[in-house]
């Protein structure tokens, strides 16, 4: 059996390239729940903020806008490709981008707030990572993050897989709740336990449901291309050697009728989590 790559290897390879190339589409797609989480964070001018798994920097830029004047942001990620996009976007702004694991790196700051948009699910040892992050906070510092609820509740993940199911050579493996991945925090009880065990208090978990625009919008061909590169379909193509052009044609055929003037919208379901250091 081939050994799974570490998260650093995974996000520094082809996946990092694909996400960096499609950063703007991903940011637009994830804005609805991001907007709600940022509102819940109640950022104030002058605050210092840690952006965990900042990716291509869109959240860091928005946080910097909300904490100005006088605020500061440190965006941390393990993907050099995504950080290259983030640094280009954030040039001249009070944002420091660091290539590091936020769950273990000593960042040299004490933060008022820690925020993450779909980053914390990739911690290889979540309780240890959250314990470390708590040590980087000022007393009473706030933590807010977004994570996916179960895959079955997320049409953006299940719909394209259902379309491609006749082409699969084997069923896709179910997400492993004990391994890093997009659905590692799907279980609300696990989220609460991980944070409580790490010493966080006042843990709150609320559900967010809504429709998201796949790839930020586009034609059926553009949407199909996005789905083949980002999300569960990308893993199926890579793991099972499915013909990408045939898969794209099938996605276009089945999903085009669902397209509206602004592209394809599918359901999304996530947790917005808060806690205090």
C-alpha angles and dihedrals in degrees: 000000000000112000113243113246119249117256089255091054092044096052093040093056136058093319091058090050093052095047092047091051091051099037097123093050091048091049092051092047093052098041098098096064092033090058091052093048092049090050089051090051090062094207117202132204111269097026124133114228136193112210106202115208090002093178113183091358105252093127092045091053092050092046091050089054092052097048096047134146102051100356129120135206131202112195114197128191139150096222114091091194094056092044090054088059091045093052092050091050094045099046110141095012126111092259127119115201116203129189099221145105106267088205093066112011121107101228100187094235139091110221134212091205139020117199134180135181107202094324107108095065088075096063109122091209105025101183092048091047094050090047090055093046089053089058088057092058133090114244108287092011116166128242122196125170141161123225133170123261117221117320091239089065093052114081091186087067103034101041098063091041090053090051092052096040094103088057096051118107091205136007114276111255114254115251110272107232090204096054130071112267144112094287099040091112097041090116109080092205091056091052092051093045095048092052096042091049088051091056100256118142136205092033112190127183122188130178122240121195129178147116122279130200108243111237090353091287135305144132123313089261092051092046092050091049090051093050091051091056104035126047137004095331091060091056091047092051091050098042099042102033094237116177104259096207093051089048091050092050091051093049091050093049095049101036101040092082088058093055120110131192091284098042134262122338121193133175124270131191126190145152123247105206130194134183143154130238 
